[in-house]
């Protein structure tokens, strides 16, 4: 997989995990192994999260 150029403000697709379906996530900060921010859609909408880079599928809206 090609490494994504992630930036604060990007909206990304996070793949499904556990009982959480695929959803959109707005990035606040980018680190070496994860991003921080908030879920935009799905059952976790509005919730803070720290998804690892490996579960980010693609960028849908960039800054």
mmCIF file as Biopython writes it, N, C-alpha, C and O atoms, coordinates in Angstrom:
data_model
#
loop_
_atom_site.group_PDB
_atom_site.id
_atom_site.type_symbol
_atom_site.label_atom_id
_atom_site.label_alt_id
_atom_site.label_comp_id
_atom_site.label_asym_id
_atom_site.label_entity_id
_atom_site.label_seq_id
_atom_site.pdbx_PDB_ins_code
_atom_site.Cartn_x
_atom_site.Cartn_y
_atom_site.Cartn_z
_atom_site.occupancy
_atom_site.B_iso_or_equiv
_atom_site.auth_seq_id
_atom_site.auth_asym_id
_atom_site.pdbx_PDB_model_num
ATOM 1   N N  . UNK A ? 1  ? 0.847   -1.182 0.000  1.0 0.0 1  A 1 
ATOM 2   C CA . UNK A ? 1  ? 0.000   0.000  0.000  1.0 0.0 1  A 1 
ATOM 3   C C  . UNK A ? 1  ? 0.890   1.242  0.000  1.0 0.0 1  A 1 
ATOM 4   O O  . UNK A ? 1  ? 1.898   1.286  0.705  1.0 0.0 1  A 1 
ATOM 5   N N  . UNK A ? 2  ? 0.520   2.237  -0.782 1.0 0.0 2  A 1 
ATOM 6   C CA . UNK A ? 2  ? 1.249   3.491  -0.829 1.0 0.0 2  A 1 
ATOM 7   C C  . UNK A ? 2  ? 0.993   4.279  0.449  1.0 0.0 2  A 1 
ATOM 8   O O  . UNK A ? 2  ? -0.133  4.335  0.944  1.0 0.0 2  A 1 
ATOM 9   N N  . UNK A ? 3  ? 2.045   4.881  0.971  1.0 0.0 3  A 1 
ATOM 10  C CA . UNK A ? 3  ? 1.902   5.685  2.178  1.0 0.0 3  A 1 
ATOM 11  C C  . UNK A ? 3  ? 1.108   6.944  1.859  1.0 0.0 3  A 1 
ATOM 12  O O  . UNK A ? 3  ? 1.385   7.626  0.873  1.0 0.0 3  A 1 
ATOM 13  N N  . UNK A ? 4  ? 0.118   7.250  2.698  1.0 0.0 4  A 1 
ATOM 14  C CA . UNK A ? 4  ? -0.726  8.412  2.494  1.0 0.0 4  A 1 
ATOM 15  C C  . UNK A ? 4  ? -0.051  9.663  3.042  1.0 0.0 4  A 1 
ATOM 16  O O  . UNK A ? 4  ? 0.639   9.604  4.060  1.0 0.0 4  A 1 
ATOM 17  N N  . UNK A ? 5  ? -0.247  10.780 2.378  1.0 0.0 5  A 1 
ATOM 18  C CA . UNK A ? 5  ? 0.235   12.081 2.845  1.0 0.0 5  A 1 
ATOM 19  C C  . UNK A ? 5  ? -0.887  12.703 3.663  1.0 0.0 5  A 1 
ATOM 20  O O  . UNK A ? 5  ? -1.722  13.428 3.123  1.0 0.0 5  A 1 
ATOM 21  N N  . UNK A ? 6  ? -0.910  12.424 4.959  1.0 0.0 6  A 1 
ATOM 22  C CA . UNK A ? 6  ? -1.983  12.905 5.825  1.0 0.0 6  A 1 
ATOM 23  C C  . UNK A ? 6  ? -1.617  14.228 6.473  1.0 0.0 6  A 1 
ATOM 24  O O  . UNK A ? 6  ? -0.467  14.460 6.846  1.0 0.0 6  A 1 
ATOM 25  N N  . UNK A ? 7  ? -2.626  15.099 6.603  1.0 0.0 7  A 1 
ATOM 26  C CA . UNK A ? 7  ? -2.445  16.407 7.214  1.0 0.0 7  A 1 
ATOM 27  C C  . UNK A ? 7  ? -3.626  16.713 8.125  1.0 0.0 7  A 1 
ATOM 28  O O  . UNK A ? 7  ? -4.720  16.191 7.912  1.0 0.0 7  A 1 
ATOM 29  N N  . UNK A ? 8  ? -3.418  17.554 9.140  1.0 0.0 8  A 1 
ATOM 30  C CA . UNK A ? 8  ? -4.538  17.968 9.974  1.0 0.0 8  A 1 
ATOM 31  C C  . UNK A ? 8  ? -5.645  18.571 9.104  1.0 0.0 8  A 1 
ATOM 32  O O  . UNK A ? 8  ? -5.378  19.348 8.187  1.0 0.0 8  A 1 
ATOM 33  N N  . UNK A ? 9  ? -6.881  18.202 9.406  1.0 0.0 9  A 1 
ATOM 34  C CA . UNK A ? 9  ? -8.031  18.672 8.632  1.0 0.0 9  A 1 
ATOM 35  C C  . UNK A ? 9  ? -8.508  17.691 7.588  1.0 0.0 9  A 1 
ATOM 36  O O  . UNK A ? 9  ? -9.645  17.793 7.128  1.0 0.0 9  A 1 
ATOM 37  N N  . UNK A ? 10 ? -7.660  16.728 7.195  1.0 0.0 10 A 1 
ATOM 38  C CA . UNK A ? 10 ? -8.083  15.725 6.218  1.0 0.0 10 A 1 
ATOM 39  C C  . UNK A ? 10 ? -9.218  14.881 6.782  1.0 0.0 10 A 1 
ATOM 40  O O  . UNK A ? 10 ? -9.281  14.623 7.984  1.0 0.0 10 A 1 
ATOM 41  N N  . UNK A ? 11 ? -10.112 14.456 5.896  1.0 0.0 11 A 1 
ATOM 42  C CA . UNK A ? 11 ? -11.131 13.476 6.263  1.0 0.0 11 A 1 
ATOM 43  C C  . UNK A ? 11 ? -10.744 12.179 5.569  1.0 0.0 11 A 1 
ATOM 44  O O  . UNK A ? 11 ? -10.537 12.151 4.356  1.0 0.0 11 A 1 
ATOM 45  N N  . UNK A ? 12 ? -10.649 11.103 6.350  1.0 0.0 12 A 1 
ATOM 46  C CA . UNK A ? 12 ? -10.198 9.812  5.835  1.0 0.0 12 A 1 
ATOM 47  C C  . UNK A ? 12 ? -11.247 8.734  6.087  1.0 0.0 12 A 1 
ATOM 48  O O  . UNK A ? 12 ? -12.150 8.900  6.907  1.0 0.0 12 A 1 
ATOM 49  N N  . UNK A ? 13 ? -11.107 7.636  5.368  1.0 0.0 13 A 1 
ATOM 50  C CA . UNK A ? 13 ? -11.955 6.466  5.590  1.0 0.0 13 A 1 
ATOM 51  C C  . UNK A ? 13 ? -11.179 5.497  6.471  1.0 0.0 13 A 1 
ATOM 52  O O  . UNK A ? 13 ? -10.058 5.102  6.146  1.0 0.0 13 A 1 
ATOM 53  N N  . UNK A ? 14 ? -11.789 5.121  7.585  1.0 0.0 14 A 1 
ATOM 54  C CA . UNK A ? 14 ? -11.202 4.137  8.495  1.0 0.0 14 A 1 
ATOM 55  C C  . UNK A ? 14 ? -11.914 2.815  8.244  1.0 0.0 14 A 1 
ATOM 56  O O  . UNK A ? 14 ? -13.144 2.757  8.252  1.0 0.0 14 A 1 
ATOM 57  N N  . UNK A ? 15 ? -11.147 1.759  8.022  1.0 0.0 15 A 1 
ATOM 58  C CA . UNK A ? 15 ? -11.760 0.450  7.746  1.0 0.0 15 A 1 
ATOM 59  C C  . UNK A ? 15 ? -12.482 -0.073 8.989  1.0 0.0 15 A 1 
ATOM 60  O O  . UNK A ? 15 ? -12.219 0.352  10.113 1.0 0.0 15 A 1 
ATOM 61  N N  . UNK A ? 16 ? -13.382 -0.992 8.751  1.0 0.0 16 A 1 
ATOM 62  C CA . UNK A ? 16 ? -14.146 -1.600 9.844  1.0 0.0 16 A 1 
ATOM 63  C C  . UNK A ? 16 ? -13.209 -2.356 10.783 1.0 0.0 16 A 1 
ATOM 64  O O  . UNK A ? 16 ? -12.227 -2.959 10.351 1.0 0.0 16 A 1 
ATOM 65  N N  . UNK A ? 17 ? -13.530 -2.313 12.060 1.0 0.0 17 A 1 
ATOM 66  C CA . UNK A ? 17 ? -12.781 -3.073 13.063 1.0 0.0 17 A 1 
ATOM 67  C C  . UNK A ? 17 ? -13.728 -3.440 14.185 1.0 0.0 17 A 1 
ATOM 68  O O  . UNK A ? 17 ? -14.687 -2.719 14.459 1.0 0.0 17 A 1 
ATOM 69  N N  . UNK A ? 18 ? -13.460 -4.561 14.833 1.0 0.0 18 A 1 
ATOM 70  C CA . UNK A ? 18 ? -14.325 -5.077 15.897 1.0 0.0 18 A 1 
ATOM 71  C C  . UNK A ? 18 ? -15.778 -5.015 15.423 1.0 0.0 18 A 1 
ATOM 72  O O  . UNK A ? 18 ? -16.109 -5.596 14.390 1.0 0.0 18 A 1 
ATOM 73  N N  . UNK A ? 19 ? -16.650 -4.321 16.158 1.0 0.0 19 A 1 
ATOM 74  C CA . UNK A ? 19 ? -18.058 -4.178 15.751 1.0 0.0 19 A 1 
ATOM 75  C C  . UNK A ? 19 ? -18.349 -2.809 15.156 1.0 0.0 19 A 1 
ATOM 76  O O  . UNK A ? 19 ? -19.512 -2.424 15.033 1.0 0.0 19 A 1 
ATOM 77  N N  . UNK A ? 20 ? -17.309 -2.071 14.785 1.0 0.0 20 A 1 
ATOM 78  C CA . UNK A ? 20 ? -17.469 -0.728 14.237 1.0 0.0 20 A 1 
ATOM 79  C C  . UNK A ? 20 ? -17.334 -0.797 12.713 1.0 0.0 20 A 1 
ATOM 80  O O  . UNK A ? 20 ? -16.319 -1.274 12.207 1.0 0.0 20 A 1 
ATOM 81  N N  . UNK A ? 21 ? -18.351 -0.323 11.977 1.0 0.0 21 A 1 
ATOM 82  C CA . UNK A ? 21 ? -18.268 -0.365 10.512 1.0 0.0 21 A 1 
ATOM 83  C C  . UNK A ? 21 ? -17.305 0.692  9.966  1.0 0.0 21 A 1 
ATOM 84  O O  . UNK A ? 21 ? -16.887 1.597  10.688 1.0 0.0 21 A 1 
ATOM 85  N N  . UNK A ? 22 ? -16.963 0.565  8.697  1.0 0.0 22 A 1 
ATOM 86  C CA . UNK A ? 22 ? -16.152 1.562  8.012  1.0 0.0 22 A 1 
ATOM 87  C C  . UNK A ? 22 ? -16.787 2.941  8.223  1.0 0.0 22 A 1 
ATOM 88  O O  . UNK A ? 22 ? -18.009 3.078  8.163  1.0 0.0 22 A 1 
ATOM 89  N N  . UNK A ? 23 ? -15.955 3.963  8.470  1.0 0.0 23 A 1 
ATOM 90  C CA . UNK A ? 23 ? -16.520 5.288  8.739  1.0 0.0 23 A 1 
ATOM 91  C C  . UNK A ? 23 ? -15.523 6.391  8.381  1.0 0.0 23 A 1 
ATOM 92  O O  . UNK A ? 23 ? -14.345 6.135  8.133  1.0 0.0 23 A 1 
ATOM 93  N N  . UNK A ? 24 ? -16.031 7.623  8.361  1.0 0.0 24 A 1 
ATOM 94  C CA . UNK A ? 24 ? -15.195 8.780  8.083  1.0 0.0 24 A 1 
ATOM 95  C C  . UNK A ? 24 ? -14.646 9.339  9.385  1.0 0.0 24 A 1 
ATOM 96  O O  . UNK A ? 24 ? -15.286 9.266  10.433 1.0 0.0 24 A 1 
ATOM 97  N N  . UNK A ? 25 ? -13.432 9.904  9.292  1.0 0.0 25 A 1 
ATOM 98  C CA . UNK A ? 25 ? -12.718 10.389 10.465 1.0 0.0 25 A 1 
ATOM 99  C C  . UNK A ? 25 ? -11.969 11.660 10.083 1.0 0.0 25 A 1 
ATOM 100 O O  . UNK A ? 25 ? -11.267 11.676 9.072  1.0 0.0 25 A 1 
ATOM 101 N N  . UNK A ? 26 ? -12.106 12.738 10.879 1.0 0.0 26 A 1 
ATOM 102 C CA . UNK A ? 26 ? -11.382 13.988 10.623 1.0 0.0 26 A 1 
ATOM 103 C C  . UNK A ? 26 ? -10.101 14.005 11.455 1.0 0.0 26 A 1 
ATOM 104 O O  . UNK A ? 26 ? -10.132 13.846 12.675 1.0 0.0 26 A 1 
ATOM 105 N N  . UNK A ? 27 ? -8.977  14.200 10.771 1.0 0.0 27 A 1 
ATOM 106 C CA . UNK A ? 27 ? -7.661  14.168 11.396 1.0 0.0 27 A 1 
ATOM 107 C C  . UNK A ? 27 ? -7.340  15.507 12.067 1.0 0.0 27 A 1 
ATOM 108 O O  . UNK A ? 27 ? -7.470  16.565 11.451 1.0 0.0 27 A 1 
ATOM 109 N N  . UNK A ? 28 ? -6.920  15.450 13.341 1.0 0.0 28 A 1 
ATOM 110 C CA . UNK A ? 28 ? -6.441  16.635 14.054 1.0 0.0 28 A 1 
ATOM 111 C C  . UNK A ? 28 ? -4.918  16.687 14.075 1.0 0.0 28 A 1 
ATOM 112 O O  . UNK A ? 28 ? -4.327  17.731 13.800 1.0 0.0 28 A 1 
ATOM 113 N N  . UNK A ? 29 ? -4.275  15.554 14.403 1.0 0.0 29 A 1 
ATOM 114 C CA . UNK A ? 29 ? -2.820  15.485 14.461 1.0 0.0 29 A 1 
ATOM 115 C C  . UNK A ? 29 ? -2.339  14.201 13.793 1.0 0.0 29 A 1 
ATOM 116 O O  . UNK A ? 29 ? -3.029  13.182 13.817 1.0 0.0 29 A 1 
ATOM 117 N N  . UNK A ? 30 ? -1.152  14.260 13.199 1.0 0.0 30 A 1 
ATOM 118 C CA . UNK A ? 30 ? -0.558  13.110 12.520 1.0 0.0 30 A 1 
ATOM 119 C C  . UNK A ? 30 ? 0.732   12.728 13.237 1.0 0.0 30 A 1 
ATOM 120 O O  . UNK A ? 30 ? 1.596   13.575 13.466 1.0 0.0 30 A 1 
ATOM 121 N N  . UNK A ? 31 ? 0.858   11.450 13.591 1.0 0.0 31 A 1 
ATOM 122 C CA . UNK A ? 31 ? 2.046   10.920 14.243 1.0 0.0 31 A 1 
ATOM 123 C C  . UNK A ? 31 ? 2.641   9.822  13.382 1.0 0.0 31 A 1 
ATOM 124 O O  . UNK A ? 31 ? 2.078   9.490  12.339 1.0 0.0 31 A 1 
ATOM 125 N N  . UNK A ? 32 ? 3.765   9.248  13.792 1.0 0.0 32 A 1 
ATOM 126 C CA . UNK A ? 32 ? 4.434   8.204  13.007 1.0 0.0 32 A 1 
ATOM 127 C C  . UNK A ? 32 ? 3.583   6.965  12.806 1.0 0.0 32 A 1 
ATOM 128 O O  . UNK A ? 32 ? 3.641   6.343  11.745 1.0 0.0 32 A 1 
ATOM 129 N N  . UNK A ? 33 ? 2.787   6.594  13.814 1.0 0.0 33 A 1 
ATOM 130 C CA . UNK A ? 33 ? 2.042   5.336  13.739 1.0 0.0 33 A 1 
ATOM 131 C C  . UNK A ? 33 ? 0.526   5.490  13.840 1.0 0.0 33 A 1 
ATOM 132 O O  . UNK A ? 33 ? -0.201  4.505  13.711 1.0 0.0 33 A 1 
ATOM 133 N N  . UNK A ? 34 ? 0.036   6.716  14.071 1.0 0.0 34 A 1 
ATOM 134 C CA . UNK A ? 34 ? -1.404  6.919  14.204 1.0 0.0 34 A 1 
ATOM 135 C C  . UNK A ? 34 ? -1.758  8.371  13.937 1.0 0.0 34 A 1 
ATOM 136 O O  . UNK A ? 34 ? -0.885  9.224  13.770 1.0 0.0 34 A 1 
ATOM 137 N N  . UNK A ? 35 ? -3.057  8.633  13.902 1.0 0.0 35 A 1 
ATOM 138 C CA . UNK A ? 35 ? -3.574  9.994  13.848 1.0 0.0 35 A 1 
ATOM 139 C C  . UNK A ? 35 ? -4.531  10.168 15.012 1.0 0.0 35 A 1 
ATOM 140 O O  . UNK A ? 35 ? -5.028  9.187  15.566 1.0 0.0 35 A 1 
ATOM 141 N N  . UNK A ? 36 ? -4.789  11.414 15.384 1.0 0.0 36 A 1 
ATOM 142 C CA . UNK A ? 36 ? -5.818  11.692 16.374 1.0 0.0 36 A 1 
ATOM 143 C C  . UNK A ? 36 ? -6.884  12.534 15.714 1.0 0.0 36 A 1 
ATOM 144 O O  . UNK A ? 36 ? -6.634  13.200 14.709 1.0 0.0 36 A 1 
ATOM 145 N N  . UNK A ? 37 ? -8.081  12.501 16.288 1.0 0.0 37 A 1 
ATOM 146 C CA . UNK A ? 37 ? -9.164  13.296 15.740 1.0 0.0 37 A 1 
ATOM 147 C C  . UNK A ? 37 ? -10.507 12.757 16.187 1.0 0.0 37 A 1 
ATOM 148 O O  . UNK A ? 37 ? -10.628 12.132 17.240 1.0 0.0 37 A 1 
ATOM 149 N N  . UNK A ? 38 ? -11.522 13.014 15.355 1.0 0.0 38 A 1 
ATOM 150 C CA . UNK A ? 38 ? -12.885 12.649 15.710 1.0 0.0 38 A 1 
ATOM 151 C C  . UNK A ? 38 ? -13.589 11.936 14.567 1.0 0.0 38 A 1 
ATOM 152 O O  . UNK A ? 38 ? -13.420 12.292 13.400 1.0 0.0 38 A 1 
ATOM 153 N N  . UNK A ? 39 ? -14.380 10.926 14.914 1.0 0.0 39 A 1 
ATOM 154 C CA . UNK A ? 39 ? -15.200 10.228 13.934 1.0 0.0 39 A 1 
ATOM 155 C C  . UNK A ? 39 ? -16.268 11.190 13.419 1.0 0.0 39 A 1 
ATOM 156 O O  . UNK A ? 39 ? -16.866 11.936 14.194 1.0 0.0 39 A 1 
ATOM 157 N N  . UNK A ? 40 ? -16.501 11.168 12.116 1.0 0.0 40 A 1 
ATOM 158 C CA . UNK A ? 40 ? -17.488 12.044 11.483 1.0 0.0 40 A 1 
ATOM 159 C C  . UNK A ? 40 ? -18.798 11.302 11.239 1.0 0.0 40 A 1 
ATOM 160 O O  . UNK A ? 40 ? -19.874 11.891 11.340 1.0 0.0 40 A 1 
ATOM 161 N N  . UNK A ? 41 ? -18.713 10.019 10.920 1.0 0.0 41 A 1 
ATOM 162 C CA . UNK A ? 41 ? -19.908 9.221  10.635 1.0 0.0 41 A 1 
ATOM 163 C C  . UNK A ? 41 ? -19.864 7.928  11.451 1.0 0.0 41 A 1 
ATOM 164 O O  . UNK A ? 41 ? -18.883 7.639  12.137 1.0 0.0 41 A 1 
ATOM 165 N N  . UNK A ? 42 ? -20.943 7.165  11.360 1.0 0.0 42 A 1 
ATOM 166 C CA . UNK A ? 42 ? -21.005 5.872  12.028 1.0 0.0 42 A 1 
ATOM 167 C C  . UNK A ? 42 ? -21.388 5.978  13.490 1.0 0.0 42 A 1 
ATOM 168 O O  . UNK A ? 42 ? -21.674 7.069  13.983 1.0 0.0 42 A 1 
ATOM 169 N N  . UNK A ? 43 ? -21.395 4.843  14.190 1.0 0.0 43 A 1 
ATOM 170 C CA . UNK A ? 43 ? -21.838 4.815  15.582 1.0 0.0 43 A 1 
ATOM 171 C C  . UNK A ? 43 ? -20.921 5.582  16.530 1.0 0.0 43 A 1 
ATOM 172 O O  . UNK A ? 43 ? -21.323 5.903  17.648 1.0 0.0 43 A 1 
ATOM 173 N N  . UNK A ? 44 ? -19.699 5.879  16.101 1.0 0.0 44 A 1 
ATOM 174 C CA . UNK A ? 44 ? -18.768 6.632  16.946 1.0 0.0 44 A 1 
ATOM 175 C C  . UNK A ? 44 ? -18.723 8.118  16.592 1.0 0.0 44 A 1 
ATOM 176 O O  . UNK A ? 44 ? -17.865 8.839  17.100 1.0 0.0 44 A 1 
ATOM 177 N N  . UNK A ? 45 ? -19.630 8.591  15.732 1.0 0.0 45 A 1 
ATOM 178 C CA . UNK A ? 45 ? -19.628 9.992  15.290 1.0 0.0 45 A 1 
ATOM 179 C C  . UNK A ? 45 ? -19.515 10.929 16.481 1.0 0.0 45 A 1 
ATOM 180 O O  . UNK A ? 45 ? -20.268 10.819 17.449 1.0 0.0 45 A 1 
ATOM 181 N N  . UNK A ? 46 ? -18.566 11.853 16.397 1.0 0.0 46 A 1 
ATOM 182 C CA . UNK A ? 46 ? -18.331 12.818 17.461 1.0 0.0 46 A 1 
ATOM 183 C C  . UNK A ? 46 ? -17.358 12.349 18.524 1.0 0.0 46 A 1 
ATOM 184 O O  . UNK A ? 46 ? -16.955 13.126 19.390 1.0 0.0 46 A 1 
ATOM 185 N N  . UNK A ? 47 ? -16.978 11.081 18.464 1.0 0.0 47 A 1 
ATOM 186 C CA . UNK A ? 47 ? -16.069 10.520 19.465 1.0 0.0 47 A 1 
ATOM 187 C C  . UNK A ? 47 ? -14.611 10.712 19.057 1.0 0.0 47 A 1 
ATOM 188 O O  . UNK A ? 47 ? -14.257 10.593 17.884 1.0 0.0 47 A 1 
ATOM 189 N N  . UNK A ? 48 ? -13.777 11.012 20.049 1.0 0.0 48 A 1 
ATOM 190 C CA . UNK A ? 48 ? -12.341 11.134 19.851 1.0 0.0 48 A 1 
ATOM 191 C C  . UNK A ? 48 ? -11.749 9.758  19.588 1.0 0.0 48 A 1 
ATOM 192 O O  . UNK A ? 48 ? -12.215 8.765  20.146 1.0 0.0 48 A 1 
ATOM 193 N N  . UNK A ? 49 ? -10.729 9.691  18.744 1.0 0.0 49 A 1 
ATOM 194 C CA . UNK A ? 49 ? -10.073 8.420  18.490 1.0 0.0 49 A 1 
ATOM 195 C C  . UNK A ? 49 ? -8.627  8.604  18.077 1.0 0.0 49 A 1 
ATOM 196 O O  . UNK A ? 49 ? -8.182  9.710  17.769 1.0 0.0 49 A 1 
ATOM 197 N N  . UNK A ? 50 ? -7.906  7.497  18.076 1.0 0.0 50 A 1 
ATOM 198 C CA . UNK A ? 50 ? -6.496  7.458  17.668 1.0 0.0 50 A 1 
ATOM 199 C C  . UNK A ? 50 ? -6.265  6.242  16.770 1.0 0.0 50 A 1 
ATOM 200 O O  . UNK A ? 50 ? -5.552  5.316  17.158 1.0 0.0 50 A 1 
ATOM 201 N N  . UNK A ? 51 ? -6.862  6.235  15.570 1.0 0.0 51 A 1 
ATOM 202 C CA . UNK A ? 51 ? -6.671  5.069  14.699 1.0 0.0 51 A 1 
ATOM 203 C C  . UNK A ? 51 ? -5.228  4.960  14.203 1.0 0.0 51 A 1 
ATOM 204 O O  . UNK A ? 51 ? -4.574  5.963  13.919 1.0 0.0 51 A 1 
ATOM 205 N N  . UNK A ? 52 ? -4.753  3.727  14.107 1.0 0.0 52 A 1 
ATOM 206 C CA . UNK A ? 52 ? -3.416  3.498  13.561 1.0 0.0 52 A 1 
ATOM 207 C C  . UNK A ? 52 ? -3.441  3.753  12.055 1.0 0.0 52 A 1 
ATOM 208 O O  . UNK A ? 52 ? -4.487  3.651  11.415 1.0 0.0 52 A 1 
ATOM 209 N N  . UNK A ? 53 ? -2.295  4.081  11.509 1.0 0.0 53 A 1 
ATOM 210 C CA . UNK A ? 53 ? -2.218  4.371  10.080 1.0 0.0 53 A 1 
ATOM 211 C C  . UNK A ? 53 ? -2.620  3.171  9.226  1.0 0.0 53 A 1 
ATOM 212 O O  . UNK A ? 53 ? -3.135  3.341  8.121  1.0 0.0 53 A 1 
ATOM 213 N N  . UNK A ? 54 ? -2.389  1.970  9.728  1.0 0.0 54 A 1 
ATOM 214 C CA . UNK A ? 54 ? -2.685  0.766  8.931  1.0 0.0 54 A 1 
ATOM 215 C C  . UNK A ? 54 ? -4.175  0.545  8.697  1.0 0.0 54 A 1 
ATOM 216 O O  . UNK A ? 54 ? -4.533  -0.216 7.799  1.0 0.0 54 A 1 
ATOM 217 N N  . UNK A ? 55 ? -5.056  1.179  9.466  1.0 0.0 55 A 1 
ATOM 218 C CA . UNK A ? 55 ? -6.493  0.980  9.226  1.0 0.0 55 A 1 
ATOM 219 C C  . UNK A ? 55 ? -7.124  2.139  8.447  1.0 0.0 55 A 1 
ATOM 220 O O  . UNK A ? 55 ? -8.335  2.150  8.230  1.0 0.0 55 A 1 
ATOM 221 N N  . UNK A ? 56 ? -6.311  3.111  8.027  1.0 0.0 56 A 1 
ATOM 222 C CA . UNK A ? 56 ? -6.810  4.198  7.195  1.0 0.0 56 A 1 
ATOM 223 C C  . UNK A ? 56 ? -6.737  3.750  5.737  1.0 0.0 56 A 1 
ATOM 224 O O  . UNK A ? 56 ? -5.661  3.423  5.234  1.0 0.0 56 A 1 
ATOM 225 N N  . UNK A ? 57 ? -7.884  3.737  5.064  1.0 0.0 57 A 1 
ATOM 226 C CA . UNK A ? 57 ? -7.944  3.228  3.700  1.0 0.0 57 A 1 
ATOM 227 C C  . UNK A ? 57 ? -7.592  4.282  2.648  1.0 0.0 57 A 1 
ATOM 228 O O  . UNK A ? 57 ? -6.851  4.003  1.705  1.0 0.0 57 A 1 
ATOM 229 N N  . UNK A ? 58 ? -8.129  5.495  2.816  1.0 0.0 58 A 1 
ATOM 230 C CA . UNK A ? 58 ? -7.888  6.550  1.814  1.0 0.0 58 A 1 
ATOM 231 C C  . UNK A ? 58 ? -8.325  7.897  2.360  1.0 0.0 58 A 1 
ATOM 232 O O  . UNK A ? 58 ? -9.031  7.976  3.365  1.0 0.0 58 A 1 
ATOM 233 N N  . UNK A ? 59 ? -7.901  8.943  1.693  1.0 0.0 59 A 1 
ATOM 234 C CA . UNK A ? 59 ? -8.316  10.308 2.020  1.0 0.0 59 A 1 
ATOM 235 C C  . UNK A ? 59 ? -9.521  10.633 1.131  1.0 0.0 59 A 1 
ATOM 236 O O  . UNK A ? 59 ? -9.483  10.380 -0.073 1.0 0.0 59 A 1 
ATOM 237 N N  . UNK A ? 60 ? -10.585 11.189 1.708  1.0 0.0 60 A 1 
ATOM 238 C CA . UNK A ? 60 ? -11.748 11.569 0.913  1.0 0.0 60 A 1 
ATOM 239 C C  . UNK A ? 60 ? -11.858 13.081 0.752  1.0 0.0 60 A 1 
ATOM 240 O O  . UNK A ? 60 ? -12.508 13.558 -0.178 1.0 0.0 60 A 1 
ATOM 241 N N  . UNK A ? 61 ? -11.237 13.830 1.640  1.0 0.0 61 A 1 
ATOM 242 C CA . UNK A ? 61 ? -11.239 15.286 1.567  1.0 0.0 61 A 1 
ATOM 243 C C  . UNK A ? 61 ? -9.962  15.779 2.225  1.0 0.0 61 A 1 
ATOM 244 O O  . UNK A ? 61 ? -9.682  15.463 3.382  1.0 0.0 61 A 1 
ATOM 245 N N  . UNK A ? 62 ? -9.186  16.563 1.469  1.0 0.0 62 A 1 
ATOM 246 C CA . UNK A ? 62 ? -7.952  17.061 2.073  1.0 0.0 62 A 1 
ATOM 247 C C  . UNK A ? 62 ? -8.010  18.564 2.273  1.0 0.0 62 A 1 
ATOM 248 O O  . UNK A ? 62 ? -8.880  19.255 1.744  1.0 0.0 62 A 1 
ATOM 249 N N  . UNK A ? 63 ? -7.058  19.045 3.052  1.0 0.0 63 A 1 
ATOM 250 C CA . UNK A ? 63 ? -7.029  20.473 3.399  1.0 0.0 63 A 1 
ATOM 251 C C  . UNK A ? 63 ? -6.361  21.284 2.325  1.0 0.0 63 A 1 
ATOM 252 O O  . UNK A ? 63 ? -6.249  22.503 2.452  1.0 0.0 63 A 1 
#
